[in-house]
Amino acid sequence: MAGASMKDIKLRIKSVESTMQITKAMELVASSKLRRAKERQERSRPYFEGLKKTLVDIESATTDFSSPYQKKREVRKQCLIVIAGDRGLAGGYNSNVFKAVTGLLRQDTPVCVIPVGKRAVDFFTRKGIEILTTEFAEAASISIADCFTISNLITKGYLAGQFDEVSIVFTRFVSMLTQTPACEKLLPLEAQKTESEDDTVRPLVLYEPSPEVVYDAIVPNYISGMIYGAMCESVASELGARRTAMDAASKNAAEMIDDLSLRYNRARQGAITQEITEIVAGAEH
């Protein structure tokens, strides 16, 4: 009986060791990808910050400025872009995003979604919520070109009156250990003002054919930049959450191996003691 128990424990130790090798490998892969994701976001930031500054300059330099992207109207239908992961093993990354989305849903307001990531597609399919497109079902393969496609889709839909408000739900990367769900409104745009509009003398800038036309042409690119930034944040957050989860799993596996090794040694010691007792008892007879 003791021998069978020792065999079971040994097999269990080997199984846990194999699992720990997998979790260690996944932790290293997540760490490597996380570094690249952060670098990608930092490289793209100056371009989109330049677009935002241009929008502010156009608005501030124009009297009686108006744009259809800034006009607020009654929200009869809401559109959400929801960024989640393609798979699990990332702690509470996906569940936290879906909790944030559930808090945004209004019972009296219809909603449509553009899910990014396989988990997001599965979630909204189960909920029976209208999905505009499943073209972006794989978050890992989303590129800057895809962000431009999403931007064109929502800006055209907004101008056509298909929905009256567009928001994006993603996960903000705070640190390796902290990732928080966030929601940002994309449309309508908030009116932007420069730091001082009273006494500041600014150079006269002429926009052809008009400031409004130039502004409206830049907005889709600016929106795509916001989506791309949220994508980079979400990817970094998922990788950070997966790295943390796999690190915790590896530590738990190591503790389990130590506990099983202790039980194995005790079982082995018990088996040896029993054999010695049987030998001594046989010699006395």
C-alpha positions as a Markdown table, in Angstrom:
| # | Residue | x | y | z |
|---|---|---|---|---|
| 1 | Met | 0.0 | 0.0 | 0.0 |
| 2 | Ala | 2.8 | 2.3 | 0.9 |
| 3 | Gly | 4.6 | 1.5 | -2.4 |
| 4 | Ala | 1.4 | 2.4 | -4.4 |
| 5 | Ser | 1.0 | 5.6 | -2.5 |
| 6 | Met | 4.6 | 6.6 | -3.3 |
| 7 | Lys | 4.1 | 5.8 | -7.0 |
| 8 | Asp | 1.0 | 8.1 | -7.1 |
| 9 | Ile | 2.8 | 10.9 | -5.4 |
| 10 | Lys | 5.8 | 10.6 | -7.8 |
| 11 | Leu | 3.5 | 10.7 | -10.8 |
| 12 | Arg | 1.8 | 13.8 | -9.3 |
| 13 | Ile | 5.1 | 15.5 | -8.8 |
| 14 | Lys | 6.0 | 14.9 | -12.5 |
| 15 | Ser | 2.7 | 16.2 | -13.6 |
| 16 | Val | 3.0 | 19.4 | -11.6 |
| 17 | Glu | 6.6 | 19.9 | -12.8 |
| 18 | Ser | 5.4 | 19.7 | -16.4 |
| 19 | Thr | 2.7 | 22.3 | -15.7 |
| 20 | Met | 5.3 | 24.6 | -14.1 |
| 21 | Gln | 7.5 | 24.4 | -17.2 |
| 22 | Ile | 4.5 | 25.6 | -19.3 |
| 23 | Thr | 3.6 | 28.4 | -16.9 |
| 24 | Lys | 7.2 | 29.5 | -16.8 |
| 25 | Ala | 7.4 | 29.5 | -20.6 |
| 26 | Met | 4.2 | 31.5 | -20.9 |
| 27 | Glu | 5.5 | 34.0 | -18.4 |
| 28 | Leu | 8.7 | 34.6 | -20.4 |
| 29 | Val | 6.7 | 34.9 | -23.7 |
| 30 | Ala | 4.3 | 37.5 | -22.1 |
| 31 | Ser | 7.3 | 39.5 | -20.7 |
| 32 | Ser | 8.9 | 39.6 | -24.2 |
| 33 | Lys | 5.7 | 40.6 | -26.0 |
| 34 | Leu | 4.9 | 43.2 | -23.3 |
| 35 | Arg | 8.1 | 45.1 | -24.0 |
| 36 | Arg | 7.4 | 45.2 | -27.7 |
| 37 | Ala | 3.8 | 46.3 | -27.1 |
| 38 | Lys | 4.9 | 49.2 | -25.0 |
| 39 | Glu | 7.6 | 50.3 | -27.5 |
| 40 | Arg | 5.0 | 50.2 | -30.3 |
| 41 | Gln | 2.7 | 52.5 | -28.4 |
| 42 | Glu | 5.4 | 55.0 | -27.6 |
| 43 | Arg | 6.5 | 55.1 | -31.2 |
| 44 | Ser | 3.0 | 55.9 | -32.5 |
| 45 | Arg | 2.1 | 58.5 | -29.8 |
| 46 | Pro | 3.8 | 61.6 | -31.4 |
| 47 | Tyr | 1.9 | 61.2 | -34.7 |
| 48 | Phe | -1.5 | 61.1 | -33.0 |
| 49 | Glu | -0.6 | 63.8 | -30.5 |
| 50 | Gly | 0.2 | 66.0 | -33.6 |
| 51 | Leu | -3.3 | 65.3 | -35.0 |
| 52 | Lys | -4.9 | 66.3 | -31.8 |
| 53 | Lys | -2.9 | 69.5 | -31.7 |
| 54 | Thr | -4.0 | 70.3 | -35.2 |
| 55 | Leu | -7.7 | 69.8 | -34.3 |
| 56 | Val | -7.3 | 72.2 | -31.4 |
| 57 | Asp | -5.5 | 74.8 | -33.5 |
| 58 | Ile | -8.2 | 74.7 | -36.2 |
| 59 | Glu | -11.0 | 75.0 | -33.7 |
| 60 | Ser | -9.3 | 77.8 | -31.7 |
| 61 | Ala | -8.3 | 79.8 | -34.8 |
| 62 | Thr | -11.9 | 79.8 | -36.2 |
| 63 | Thr | -14.7 | 82.0 | -35.0 |
| 64 | Asp | -18.1 | 80.3 | -34.8 |
| 65 | Phe | -16.6 | 76.9 | -35.4 |
| 66 | Ser | -19.0 | 74.0 | -35.9 |
| 67 | Ser | -18.6 | 70.4 | -36.8 |
| 68 | Pro | -21.0 | 67.5 | -37.1 |
| 69 | Tyr | -18.6 | 65.5 | -35.0 |
| 70 | Gln | -19.1 | 67.9 | -32.0 |
| 71 | Lys | -22.9 | 68.3 | -32.1 |
| 72 | Lys | -24.5 | 66.6 | -29.2 |
| 73 | Arg | -27.9 | 65.0 | -29.7 |
| 74 | Glu | -30.3 | 62.8 | -27.8 |
| 75 | Val | -28.8 | 59.3 | -27.3 |
| 76 | Arg | -31.3 | 57.0 | -29.0 |
| 77 | Lys | -28.7 | 54.4 | -29.7 |
| 78 | Gln | -25.3 | 53.7 | -28.3 |
| 79 | Cys | -22.3 | 52.1 | -30.0 |
| 80 | Leu | -19.5 | 50.5 | -28.0 |
| 81 | Ile | -16.1 | 49.3 | -29.1 |
| 82 | Val | -15.0 | 46.6 | -26.6 |
| 83 | Ile | -11.5 | 45.3 | -26.6 |
| 84 | Ala | -10.9 | 42.0 | -24.8 |
| 85 | Gly | -8.5 | 39.1 | -25.2 |
| 86 | Asp | -8.5 | 36.1 | -27.5 |
| 87 | Arg | -7.9 | 33.5 | -24.8 |
| 88 | Gly | -7.8 | 33.2 | -21.0 |
| 89 | Leu | -5.0 | 32.5 | -18.5 |
| 90 | Ala | -4.7 | 36.2 | -17.9 |
| 91 | Gly | -6.2 | 36.5 | -14.4 |
| 92 | Gly | -9.3 | 38.8 | -14.3 |
| 93 | Tyr | -8.4 | 40.7 | -17.5 |
| 94 | Asn | -11.4 | 39.6 | -19.6 |
| 95 | Ser | -14.0 | 39.5 | -16.7 |
| 96 | Asn | -13.1 | 43.0 | -15.6 |
| 97 | Val | -13.7 | 44.4 | -19.1 |
| 98 | Phe | -17.1 | 42.7 | -19.3 |
| 99 | Lys | -18.1 | 43.9 | -15.8 |
| 100 | Ala | -17.3 | 47.5 | -17.0 |
| 101 | Val | -19.3 | 47.0 | -20.2 |
| 102 | Thr | -22.3 | 45.6 | -18.2 |
| 103 | Gly | -22.2 | 48.8 | -16.1 |
| 104 | Leu | -22.5 | 50.9 | -19.2 |
| 105 | Leu | -25.4 | 49.2 | -20.8 |
| 106 | Arg | -28.7 | 51.2 | -20.4 |
| 107 | Gln | -31.9 | 49.3 | -20.2 |
| 108 | Asp | -33.8 | 52.1 | -22.1 |
| 109 | Thr | -31.2 | 52.7 | -24.7 |
| 110 | Pro | -30.4 | 50.2 | -27.6 |
| 111 | Val | -26.8 | 49.4 | -28.0 |
| 112 | Cys | -24.6 | 47.9 | -30.8 |
| 113 | Val | -21.0 | 46.8 | -30.4 |
| 114 | Ile | -17.8 | 46.2 | -32.3 |
| 115 | Pro | -16.1 | 43.5 | -30.4 |
| 116 | Val | -12.3 | 43.1 | -30.6 |
| 117 | Gly | -11.0 | 39.8 | -29.4 |
| 118 | Lys | -12.6 | 36.3 | -29.5 |
| 119 | Arg | -13.7 | 36.5 | -25.9 |
| 120 | Ala | -15.6 | 39.8 | -26.6 |
| 121 | Val | -17.4 | 38.1 | -29.6 |
| 122 | Asp | -18.4 | 35.1 | -27.5 |
| 123 | Phe | -19.6 | 37.4 | -24.7 |
| 124 | Phe | -21.9 | 39.6 | -26.8 |
| 125 | Thr | -23.1 | 36.6 | -28.8 |
| 126 | Arg | -24.3 | 34.9 | -25.6 |
| 127 | Lys | -25.9 | 38.2 | -24.4 |
| 128 | Gly | -27.8 | 38.6 | -27.7 |
| 129 | Ile | -26.5 | 42.1 | -28.2 |
| 130 | Glu | -26.3 | 43.5 | -31.8 |
| 131 | Ile | -22.8 | 43.1 | -33.3 |
| 132 | Leu | -21.9 | 45.5 | -36.1 |
| 133 | Thr | -19.1 | 43.3 | -37.4 |
| 134 | Thr | -17.0 | 40.3 | -36.3 |
| 135 | Glu | -14.2 | 41.2 | -38.7 |
| 136 | Phe | -11.9 | 42.1 | -35.8 |
| 137 | Ala | -12.4 | 38.9 | -33.8 |
| 138 | Glu | -8.7 | 38.3 | -33.2 |
| 139 | Ala | -7.2 | 41.1 | -31.1 |
| 140 | Ala | -3.7 | 39.7 | -31.6 |
| 141 | Ser | -3.8 | 40.4 | -35.3 |
| 142 | Ile | -5.3 | 44.0 | -35.2 |
| 143 | Ser | -3.1 | 46.5 | -37.0 |
| 144 | Ile | -3.1 | 50.2 | -37.4 |
| 145 | Ala | -4.9 | 49.7 | -40.8 |
| 146 | Asp | -7.7 | 47.9 | -38.9 |
| 147 | Cys | -8.0 | 50.8 | -36.5 |
| 148 | Phe | -8.5 | 53.1 | -39.5 |
| 149 | Thr | -11.2 | 50.7 | -40.8 |
| 150 | Ile | -13.0 | 50.8 | -37.4 |
| 151 | Ser | -12.7 | 54.6 | -37.3 |
| 152 | Asn | -14.2 | 55.0 | -40.8 |
| 153 | Leu | -17.0 | 52.6 | -39.8 |
| 154 | Ile | -18.0 | 54.4 | -36.7 |
| 155 | Thr | -17.6 | 58.0 | -38.1 |
| 156 | Lys | -19.8 | 57.2 | -41.1 |
| 157 | Gly | -22.4 | 55.5 | -38.9 |
| 158 | Tyr | -22.4 | 58.5 | -36.6 |
| 159 | Leu | -22.8 | 61.0 | -39.4 |
| 160 | Ala | -25.6 | 58.9 | -40.9 |
| 161 | Gly | -27.4 | 58.8 | -37.6 |
| 162 | Gln | -27.1 | 55.0 | -37.0 |
| 163 | Phe | -26.0 | 55.8 | -33.4 |
| 164 | Asp | -25.7 | 59.0 | -31.4 |
| 165 | Glu | -22.8 | 58.2 | -29.1 |
| 166 | Val | -19.6 | 56.1 | -29.5 |
| 167 | Ser | -17.5 | 54.9 | -26.6 |
| 168 | Ile | -14.5 | 52.5 | -26.4 |
| 169 | Val | -14.0 | 50.1 | -23.5 |
| 170 | Phe | -10.5 | 48.9 | -22.9 |
| 171 | Thr | -8.0 | 48.2 | -20.2 |
| 172 | Arg | -5.6 | 50.8 | -19.1 |
| 173 | Phe | -2.0 | 49.7 | -18.4 |
| 174 | Val | -1.0 | 51.2 | -15.1 |
| 175 | Ser | 1.9 | 48.9 | -14.1 |
| 176 | Met | 3.0 | 45.3 | -14.4 |
| 177 | Leu | 0.7 | 44.4 | -11.4 |
| 178 | Thr | -2.1 | 46.9 | -12.1 |
| 179 | Gln | -4.5 | 47.1 | -15.0 |
| 180 | Thr | -7.8 | 48.9 | -14.8 |
| 181 | Pro | -10.8 | 48.9 | -17.1 |
| 182 | Ala | -11.5 | 52.3 | -18.7 |
| 183 | Cys | -14.2 | 53.8 | -20.9 |
| 184 | Glu | -13.6 | 56.8 | -23.2 |
| 185 | Lys | -16.1 | 58.6 | -25.3 |
| 186 | Leu | -15.0 | 59.0 | -28.9 |
| 187 | Leu | -18.0 | 60.7 | -30.4 |
| 188 | Pro | -19.3 | 63.4 | -30.1 |
| 189 | Leu | -16.0 | 65.2 | -29.6 |
| 190 | Glu | -15.6 | 67.6 | -26.8 |
| 191 | Ala | -14.9 | 71.2 | -27.8 |
| 192 | Gln | -11.2 | 71.9 | -27.3 |
| 193 | Lys | -9.7 | 75.2 | -26.3 |
| 194 | Thr | -6.2 | 76.5 | -26.1 |
| 195 | Glu | -4.6 | 77.5 | -22.8 |
| 196 | Ser | -5.4 | 81.2 | -23.2 |
| 197 | Glu | -7.7 | 82.7 | -25.8 |
| 198 | Asp | -8.1 | 86.2 | -24.5 |
| 199 | Asp | -4.9 | 88.0 | -24.9 |
| 200 | Thr | -2.8 | 85.6 | -26.9 |
| 201 | Val | -1.8 | 86.7 | -30.4 |
| 202 | Arg | -1.8 | 83.8 | -32.7 |
| 203 | Pro | -0.6 | 83.7 | -36.3 |
| 204 | Leu | -3.4 | 83.7 | -39.0 |
| 205 | Val | -3.7 | 80.4 | -40.7 |
| 206 | Leu | -5.8 | 79.8 | -43.8 |
| 207 | Tyr | -7.3 | 76.4 | -44.3 |
| 208 | Glu | -8.5 | 75.3 | -47.8 |
| 209 | Pro | -11.2 | 74.8 | -48.7 |
| 210 | Ser | -12.4 | 75.7 | -45.2 |
| 211 | Pro | -11.4 | 75.0 | -41.5 |
| 212 | Glu | -14.5 | 72.8 | -41.0 |
| 213 | Val | -13.7 | 70.6 | -44.1 |
| 214 | Val | -10.1 | 70.2 | -42.9 |
| 215 | Tyr | -11.2 | 69.4 | -39.4 |
| 216 | Asp | -13.8 | 66.8 | -40.5 |
| 217 | Ala | -11.1 | 65.2 | -42.7 |
| 218 | Ile | -8.7 | 64.8 | -39.8 |
| 219 | Val | -11.3 | 63.5 | -37.3 |
| 220 | Pro | -11.4 | 59.9 | -38.6 |
| 221 | Asn | -7.6 | 59.7 | -38.4 |
| 222 | Tyr | -7.6 | 61.1 | -34.9 |
| 223 | Ile | -10.3 | 58.6 | -33.8 |
| 224 | Ser | -8.2 | 55.8 | -35.3 |
| 225 | Gly | -5.3 | 57.0 | -33.2 |
| 226 | Met | -7.4 | 56.8 | -30.1 |
| 227 | Ile | -8.5 | 53.3 | -31.0 |
| 228 | Tyr | -4.9 | 52.3 | -31.7 |
| 229 | Gly | -3.8 | 53.7 | -28.4 |
| 230 | Ala | -6.5 | 51.8 | -26.6 |
| 231 | Met | -5.5 | 48.6 | -28.5 |
| 232 | Cys | -1.9 | 49.0 | -27.4 |
| 233 | Glu | -2.9 | 49.7 | -23.8 |
| 234 | Ser | -5.2 | 46.6 | -23.8 |
| 235 | Val | -2.6 | 44.3 | -25.4 |
| 236 | Ala | 0.0 | 45.5 | -22.8 |
| 237 | Ser | -2.5 | 45.0 | -20.0 |
| 238 | Glu | -3.4 | 41.5 | -21.2 |
| 239 | Leu | 0.2 | 40.5 | -21.4 |
| 240 | Gly | 0.9 | 42.1 | -18.0 |
| 241 | Ala | -2.0 | 40.2 | -16.4 |
| 242 | Arg | -1.0 | 37.0 | -18.1 |
| 243 | Arg | 2.6 | 37.4 | -16.8 |
| 244 | Thr | 1.4 | 38.0 | -13.3 |
| 245 | Ala | -1.0 | 35.1 | -13.4 |
| 246 | Met | 1.6 | 32.7 | -14.8 |
| 247 | Asp | 4.1 | 33.9 | -12.2 |
| 248 | Ala | 1.6 | 33.2 | -9.4 |
| 249 | Ala | 0.8 | 29.8 | -11.0 |
| 250 | Ser | 4.6 | 28.9 | -11.1 |
| 251 | Lys | 5.0 | 29.8 | -7.5 |
| 252 | Asn | 1.9 | 27.8 | -6.5 |
| 253 | Ala | 3.3 | 24.8 | -8.5 |
| 254 | Ala | 6.7 | 25.1 | -6.7 |
| 255 | Glu | 4.9 | 25.1 | -3.4 |
| 256 | Met | 2.9 | 22.1 | -4.4 |
| 257 | Ile | 6.0 | 20.2 | -5.5 |
| 258 | Asp | 7.7 | 21.0 | -2.1 |
| 259 | Asp | 4.6 | 19.7 | -0.3 |
| 260 | Leu | 4.4 | 16.5 | -2.5 |
| 261 | Ser | 8.1 | 15.9 | -2.1 |
| 262 | Leu | 7.7 | 16.1 | 1.7 |
| 263 | Arg | 4.8 | 13.6 | 1.5 |
| 264 | Tyr | 6.8 | 11.3 | -0.7 |
| 265 | Asn | 9.7 | 11.3 | 1.7 |
| 266 | Arg | 7.4 | 10.6 | 4.6 |
| 267 | Ala | 5.8 | 7.7 | 2.7 |
| 268 | Arg | 9.2 | 6.4 | 1.7 |
| 269 | Gln | 10.4 | 6.6 | 5.3 |
| 270 | Gly | 7.3 | 4.8 | 6.5 |
| 271 | Ala | 7.8 | 2.0 | 3.9 |
| 272 | Ile | 11.5 | 1.5 | 5.0 |
| 273 | Thr | 10.5 | 1.5 | 8.7 |
| 274 | Gln | 7.8 | -1.1 | 7.9 |
| 275 | Glu | 10.3 | -3.3 | 6.0 |
| 276 | Ile | 12.8 | -3.1 | 8.9 |
| 277 | Thr | 10.1 | -4.0 | 11.4 |
| 278 | Glu | 9.0 | -7.0 | 9.3 |
| 279 | Ile | 12.6 | -8.2 | 9.0 |
| 280 | Val | 13.2 | -7.9 | 12.8 |
| 281 | Ala | 10.0 | -9.7 | 13.6 |
| 282 | Gly | 10.9 | -12.5 | 11.2 |
| 283 | Ala | 14.3 | -12.9 | 12.7 |
| 284 | Glu | 12.9 | -13.2 | 16.2 |
| 285 | His | 10.7 | -16.1 | 15.1 |
